[in-house]
């Protein structure tokens, strides 16, 4: 029977314990074909074997020196690991009943008496070997079944986990789709009018309608298309069957009456056996993107106009510098009769009005010089209210509402006053029959993402509201462009709002215009909040000298011939000797040839090849310590290199006294080289 054990189960082991080597050899010979044999010549050695191995049966001699069989059996039975191993006692004597009972009491399961009968011994041991093999087989199968059970439980647990994760993923996906401005839909290829068969996503949030409304009124989608988009969209729907796909943007009127911009995309899914083809599509609300595109386009347009007007203003400043300089020279050099003086004065006022027009252009293009500081708007409103009461006339009533906790604004107070004057005058002109102009000042916070295009932070908002004729929606985006006006011909320059817009943007804020035809206009002027440490900056008026100046030898550099000639004439009228050159290279060459001949340099800033600050920088290397000033047609002032930060910049057009004051105030005090 023992030989029938499965091949994958290791052979059973039998432990023979006897102090007689002949007995050990004889028993090994009888049993070695049915089991692996281990032998021990003492109880102690047997116990050591049991610590290392597992045995099917133990053949234990009763009488041995030292630890006898009974004591060895007792110890074997006392250990949890070996207490169930069958023990067969080997004995040559003591067949009495009391000795047999003692052996059984010590844990023996059988006795074999010496001399051993091989057949009997083999038969008894084979039973235990077979029992051991069957026990091992049962254990092996139980372990396999347990492993299968564990694997099944693990697989079920994994399946449950995957199902839970799938449900969570589906819930997350559904939540994400619900939170997005998107609708998923399926619709039949041949339905007319188009009615979706399935809608997913937040249909109500996107459109304002329930899906049941579409099912109840099949023409709802087509009826609410924007009139300007209807023909194009209907054509795209008709043509999508040929291409199997569609992507089109259009405006659609939602339940609240407002139009949203939708991106409608769909692809054709071929139908299966007996199934009709369907379009699977998405309807995405791109209104915010369209608004941002509009703002970006408007910003680019305004920036381009700003650059253009800034360049025009620079050229005008050069022309006006020549005109006003020439008029000044005529007044100084030519005795004029009263009528001629009046004509000259009118000409000067016209040129000065041109200079003011240039200032407005520069304000729009954000290139004017600002002197920002901490502004107390309550105090500003008090001074402005008095000016407005005389400016606006008796038909207009003014009301100021200033929050008690209104912050101070950080801006140029003079330019802010001018901006509010412009807004008030525009409001008055919109109410020819009179009305109320309301100034409201309060605090506002701009979030990180805002439609105004300004940085996040604290702002002071000055609102100017009127009850006038209002502005048509299609004109709202144009009113901040220079020379655009809604007034009748001859009643406005179109620079008022553009100046306010440019001032606000240059100050770090913006304006927001809301208007309704027939009800009035509201303009919010956003300005950054002052941080409490800034104070209004002093005026940037050019210095004016007092008393006569010592005559100097001046090198004048300007690429504009008319400006160069009038400036040279002014300098000569002030008593200076002047060499006038048209470019920087010629000026530097002259200095290298005769540096000692010159006391002072007057140079234009924007010139080809070599700029004015570069001329001064190189001139100071050629003629150390030579002072100079820069004249510029750019009202915002040039960005000078570090070593020339203290250099005076005189903006064109300038008067002869302003020119004299700038020369006198130039750093590196002036000492003429000759009397």
Secondary structure by P-SEA (a helix, b strand, c coil): ccccccccccbbbbbbbcccaaaaaaaaaaccccbbbbbbccaaaaaaaaacccccccccccccccccaaaaaaaaaacccccccbbbbbbcccccaaaaaaaaaacccccccccccaaaaaaaaaaaaaaaaaaaaaaaaaaaaaaaaaaaaaaaaaaaaaaaaaaaaaaaaaaaaaacccccbbbbccccccccccccccccccccccaaaaaaccccccccccccaaaaaaaaaaaccccccccbbbbbbccccbbbbbbbbbbbbbbcccccbbbbbbbbbaaaaaaaaaaaaaaaaaaaaaaaaaaaaaaaaaaaaaaaaaaaaaaacccccaaaaaaaaaaaaaaaaaaaaaaaaaaaaccccccccccaaaaaaaaaaaaaaacccccbbbbbbbbcbbbbbbccaaaaaaaaaaaaaaaaaacccbbbbbbbbbbbbbcccccccccbbbbbbbbbbbcccccccccccccccccccccccccccccaaaaaaaaaaaaccbbbbbbbcccbbbbbbbbbbbccccccccccccccccccccccbbbbbbccaaaaaaaaaaaaaabbbbbbbccaaaaaaaaaaccccccbbbbbcccccccaaaaaaaaaaaccccccccccccccccccccccccbbbbcccccaaaaaaaaaacccbbbbccc
